[in-house]
Amino acid sequence: MPNAFQPSRRAVLLGAAGALAAPAMLRAQPAAIKLGILQPVTGALAQDGEYGRLGAELATAEINATGGIKALGGAQIQMVFGDARSSPEGGTAEVERMQAEGVVAVVGGFASPICLASSQAASRYDLPYVADVGVSDAIVTRGLKNTFRFSPGFGSITAAALDNLAKLNDAAGKPAKTVVVVHEDGLFGSGMARLMGTELPKRGFEVLETISHPTPARDMSNIALRIRSLNPDLIIPSSYYAEFVLLSRTLQQRRIRPKGIYCVLNGAASNYRFVREFPDAANLVMDVNHWADPRKPKTAELRRTVEAQNRFWLYNTPMNYSAVMLVADALERAGAADRAKVIDALAATDGKFDRHIMPYGPTRFVNGQNQAGQAVNTQIQGNDIKVIFPTDFADAQPVFPWPA
């Protein structure tokens, strides 16, 4: 008779089977990979931050729903969110917190000053940082091995903007000869104004005046009156959302109508909220900015998802969606949630990375900058935002000069 405390042969076999199965069960539930998402969701840049966060959330949900990071046994992405509070100091503080929480990388920042400060903070820990929107070329020219930007920078965007403006004006018979530049007085706008002041005369345009404004700005009446007195053919504004909406509405209310408004990296001119809420002020405004690739089926799918939530389709969403997909791709190739390996994998990204929805060629990073990133020219026509350049995927012809 077997001892009451001696297991039967069947129990031993079952126990052994369970012991063998335990590692497999553990492998089926790998530890989540923490990914820092940094956006300014309070303060002056809150709208941009909210839509950037939305893009990151949509990408994270899609990655997790389609098997997670397969090279890591299907590990799920766990988003660690930080509010940059629309300031470099806020962004830096959140990076420090994310570092303490053990994130494998940080995505986002939106504004150039936030991206600059936050990526610098991340570099102290060799923490990979992928800037989403910030265009200052200083982001990727400081020699920081941890910092990457998938989107185009200031230099390439403004070069395209100037070249396309000249083409646009030439095709219309050169109706525009004089320009007033209006810009926000921070790093982004001031740099843009200096470049325009230097480059526009080389292309046959006379810059009558450069006018700065603060962010936030409460009134644009004096700027509108100055524009009226100067009577330029073109207005070239570089401002964030609220300030350009205020300027364009003030111009409309005072019936100041140039031959065109040609924006560069404007916060409102490629924004469906502006189009829906102020269609008359928005009509025919042109912009050179970030924009998702209308040729990709995933673009339409993502847009439908966003609009089904009663939200607007803003470039922040596809840019952050694509940036998170870039990190996921790097994790797959790194084969480990190891910061140094992820940095190496990001630097080695090539044309095989296609899980993004931006209108870029094959990805290739040089000193952290994707050489394939490009901006597009848009114009608001018929309560919609149309692509007018590049011509190979434009869905409308430019309307310029504006009808009288």
Secondary structure, DSSP 8 states (H G I E B T S, - for coil): ---TTS--HHHHHHHHHHHHHHHHHHHTS---EEEEEEE--SSTTHHHHHHHHHHHHHHHHHHHHTTSBGGGTSB-EEEEEEE-TTSHHHHHHHHHHHHHHT-SEEEE--SHHHHHHHHHHHHTTT--EEESS---GGGGSS--TTEEE-S--HHHHHHHHHHHHHHHHHHTTS---EEEEEEESSHHHHHHHHHHHHHTGGGT-EEEEEEEE-SS-S--HHHHHHHHHH--SEEEEE--HHHHHHHHHHHHHTT---SEEEEES-SSTTBHHHHHH-HHHHTT-EEEE----TTSHHHHHHHHHHHHTT---BTHHHHHHHHHHHHHHHHHHH-SS-HHHHHHHHHT--TT-----SS--S--EETTEETT---EEEEEETTEEEEEESTTS--S----S---
